[in-house]
Amino acid sequence: MINFPCAKINLGLNITAKRTDGYHDLETVFYPIPLTDALEIQLAESNSTSTNPCDITVTGIPVAGNEQDNLVVKAYNLLAADYELPRIQVHLTKRIPSQAGLGGGSSDCAFMIRLLNKQFQLDISTVKMEHYAAQLGSDCAFFINAKPAFATGRGELLEPIAEGLQQLDGYYIAIVKPNIAVSTGKAFAQITCIRPSKSCLDIVKQPIETWAKELINDFEQPIFAAHSKLEEIKVKLYQRGAIYAAMSGSGSALFGLFAEEPIELSANFADCFTFVAPLK
């Protein structure tokens, strides 16, 4: 059985408070986009010599680290502690770049929970799947439904957005991700926590043309100061005709929303990962 974990962008991201547990409270709008990985699971071969209950093969964009530390395997192990699962072989095709702020790893593990639930008829409710996913990462729970949502807390408290931001239907999204690794910890350390006078949820319900002046990602200021190329990419997206452009999450991917399909985007960002697609 196969499914297609999707990426997300952040429409606004405000860090509102430092928590006593060392994390931060935030407000953001998660929005799913049609850039996807592919995730397939099969029963392990009877003659397999592996002793792992869940083996994974990753192709496409390379993923650093031990395969057994992959969030997809951790999702299997999390459910296997509560449900009887057979030994399986997973094939993950990576198309969503890592260290991008697009939630690729978080999406993979959430879609793994969905896939295990469906294939092995575990009958886990959506709420319980979200609970499992939240144990694997702050934004993982969003991908259980993967529908536009206003997120608070660490990103795990989700409020579905009525009508799903239909005003974006027909727009094009462009993703540009340079080969830059961003230190999220350093970025958090440089942020002054302030609750905005207007919530990003309220702003995204306004006409898209107003977003450029009001919809803010708090990470941009410290991260742009450390990586000027990221700010240059944002400027270029506006020069190419974006109605709105911003960094997603803590980067290093930036996105632009266009009323018409941007042509030859990769030629303008030759040394970057680029992706263009219509929204719905």
C-alpha positions in Angstrom: 0.0 0.0 0.0 1.3 3.5 -0.9 0.5 7.1 0.0 2.0 10.5 -0.7 3.1 12.6 2.3 2.7 16.3 1.4 4.8 19.3 2.3 3.4 22.4 4.1 4.1 26.1 4.2 3.6 28.5 7.1 1.4 31.4 6.3 2.7 33.7 9.1 4.7 32.5 12.1 4.8 34.4 15.4 6.7 33.2 18.4 4.6 34.5 21.3 6.1 33.2 24.5 8.9 31.1 26.0 7.6 28.1 27.9 8.8 26.7 31.2 9.5 23.3 29.4 12.1 25.0 27.2 9.9 25.2 24.1 8.2 28.2 22.7 4.5 29.0 22.1 3.7 30.0 18.5 0.9 31.0 16.2 0.9 30.0 12.6 -1.3 28.8 9.7 -0.2 25.5 8.3 -1.2 25.1 4.6 -0.5 21.8 2.7 1.1 22.0 -0.8 1.3 19.5 -3.7 5.0 18.7 -3.2 5.0 15.1 -2.0 7.2 12.2 -1.0 6.0 8.6 -1.7 5.7 6.1 1.1 5.0 2.4 0.5 4.8 -0.5 3.0 4.9 -4.2 2.3 5.1 -7.3 4.5 8.7 -8.4 5.1 10.0 -11.2 3.0 9.9 -14.5 4.8 13.5 -15.2 3.9 14.7 -11.8 5.1 17.8 -12.0 7.3 17.1 -8.6 9.0 16.1 -8.7 12.7 14.5 -5.2 12.5 10.7 -5.2 12.7 10.6 -2.3 10.3 13.3 -1.9 7.6 13.3 1.2 5.4 14.9 1.9 2.0 15.2 5.6 1.1 15.6 6.8 -2.5 15.4 10.2 -4.1 16.8 13.1 -2.1 19.4 11.7 0.3 18.5 11.6 4.0 21.3 11.8 6.6 21.5 9.6 9.6 20.9 6.0 10.6 17.9 4.5 8.8 16.5 3.1 12.1 16.4 6.7 13.4 14.1 7.8 10.6 10.8 9.2 11.9 9.0 6.7 9.7 10.5 3.9 11.7 9.9 5.7 14.9 6.2 6.0 13.9 6.1 2.2 13.4 7.8 1.5 16.8 5.4 3.9 18.5 2.3 2.1 17.2 3.9 -1.3 17.7 4.1 -0.7 21.4 0.3 -0.6 21.5 -0.7 -2.8 18.6 0.4 -6.1 17.2 2.1 -5.3 13.9 3.8 -7.6 11.4 7.4 -7.1 10.2 7.4 -4.8 7.3 9.6 -3.3 4.6 9.2 0.4 3.9 10.2 2.2 0.7 10.4 6.0 1.0 11.0 8.2 -2.0 12.1 11.6 -0.9 11.1 14.6 -3.0 10.6 17.1 -0.2 14.0 18.6 0.7 15.2 18.3 4.3 16.1 21.3 6.5 13.7 23.4 4.5 10.8 24.3 6.9 8.5 22.3 4.7 7.7 19.5 7.2 8.9 16.6 5.1 10.0 14.3 7.9 7.0 15.2 10.0 4.7 14.5 7.1 6.4 11.1 6.4 5.9 9.9 10.0 2.3 11.1 10.2 1.4 9.5 6.9 3.1 6.3 8.1 0.7 6.3 11.1 -2.2 6.8 8.6 -0.9 4.0 6.4 -0.4 1.5 9.2 -3.9 2.3 10.5 -5.5 1.7 7.2 -3.5 -1.3 6.0 -3.7 -3.3 9.2 -7.2 -2.1 10.2 -6.1 -0.8 13.6 -9.3 1.4 13.8 -7.4 4.3 15.4 -9.4 7.5 15.6 -8.1 10.7 14.0 -7.7 12.3 17.5 -5.7 9.4 18.7 -3.5 9.4 15.5 -2.9 13.1 16.1 -1.8 12.2 19.7 0.6 9.6 18.4 2.0 12.0 15.8 2.5 14.9 18.3 4.9 12.6 20.3 7.2 12.5 17.3 7.4 16.3 16.6 5.6 19.6 17.1 4.1 19.9 13.6 3.5 16.1 13.0 -0.1 16.1 14.1 -1.0 18.6 11.4 -0.3 16.0 8.7 -2.8 13.4 10.0 -5.5 15.5 8.3 -3.2 17.7 6.2 -5.8 20.4 5.8 -5.3 24.1 6.4 -5.2 24.8 10.1 -4.4 27.5 12.7 -1.7 26.0 15.0 -0.9 27.2 18.5 1.0 25.7 21.4 4.2 24.1 20.1 2.3 23.7 16.8 0.4 20.6 17.9 -2.9 22.4 18.9 -4.9 22.6 15.7 -8.0 24.6 14.7 -9.3 23.7 11.2 -9.8 26.7 9.0 -13.4 27.0 7.6 -13.5 26.6 3.9 -9.8 25.9 3.8 -8.5 29.2 2.4 -10.3 28.7 -0.9 -9.1 32.2 -2.0 -5.8 30.5 -2.8 -7.4 28.2 -5.3 -6.1 28.9 -8.8 -2.8 30.5 -7.6 0.6 29.0 -8.2 3.1 28.2 -5.5 6.8 28.4 -6.2 9.3 26.9 -3.7 13.0 27.9 -3.8 15.4 26.1 -1.4 19.1 26.9 -1.5 21.8 24.6 -0.1 21.9 26.4 3.2 21.4 24.8 6.6 19.7 26.9 9.2 20.3 26.6 13.0 16.7 26.8 14.4 18.1 26.9 17.9 20.2 30.0 17.2 17.2 31.6 15.5 15.0 31.0 18.5 17.7 32.5 20.8 17.5 35.7 18.8 13.8 36.2 18.9 12.0 38.5 21.2 8.6 36.9 22.0 5.7 39.2 21.3 2.1 38.4 20.7 1.1 40.3 17.5 -1.7 42.8 17.5 -3.4 40.9 14.7 -3.4 37.1 14.5 -2.0 35.5 11.3 -5.4 33.6 11.2 -7.2 36.9 10.8 -4.7 38.2 8.2 -4.9 35.1 5.9 -8.7 35.7 5.7 -8.0 39.1 4.2 -7.3 39.6 0.4 -4.0 38.1 -0.5 -2.8 41.5 -1.7 -2.7 42.7 1.9 -0.5 39.9 3.1 2.9 41.3 2.1 2.5 44.2 4.5 1.0 42.3 7.5 1.8 38.6 7.4 5.1 38.1 9.2 7.4 35.1 9.9 9.4 36.1 13.0 12.3 33.9 12.0 13.0 35.9 8.9 14.8 38.8 10.6 17.5 36.8 12.5 17.9 34.2 9.8 18.2 36.7 7.0 20.8 38.5 9.1 22.9 35.3 9.2 22.1 34.2 5.6 21.7 37.2 3.2 21.1 34.9 0.3 17.7 33.9 1.7 16.6 37.5 1.8 17.8 37.9 -1.8 15.7 35.0 -2.9 12.6 36.6 -1.3 13.3 39.8 -3.1 13.7 37.9 -6.4 10.4 36.2 -5.9 8.7 39.5 -5.6 10.5 40.8 -8.7 9.2 37.8 -10.6 5.7 38.8 -9.7 4.8 37.0 -6.5 1.8 38.4 -4.7 3.2 37.2 -1.4 6.6 35.7 -0.6 8.0 34.4 2.7 10.2 31.9 4.4 8.5 28.7 5.5 9.0 27.8 9.1 12.6 28.3 10.2 13.8 27.8 6.6 15.7 27.5 4.5 13.0 27.2 1.8 11.2 30.3 0.6 7.9 30.3 -1.3 6.0 32.7 -3.5 2.3 32.8 -4.4 1.6 33.9 -8.0 -1.6 34.7 -9.8 0.0 33.2 -13.0 2.5 30.4 -13.4 6.0 31.7 -13.1 8.0 30.6 -16.1 11.6 29.4 -16.1 11.9 29.8 -12.4 14.7 27.3 -12.2 16.8 29.4 -14.6 16.6 32.3 -12.0 17.7 30.0 -9.2 20.1 27.7 -10.9 21.9 26.6 -7.7 18.6 25.9 -5.8 16.0 23.2 -5.5 12.9 24.7 -7.2 9.3 23.5 -7.5 6.2 25.1 -9.1 2.6 23.8 -9.0 -1.0 25.1 -9.0 -2.9 25.2 -5.7 -5.9 23.0 -6.2 
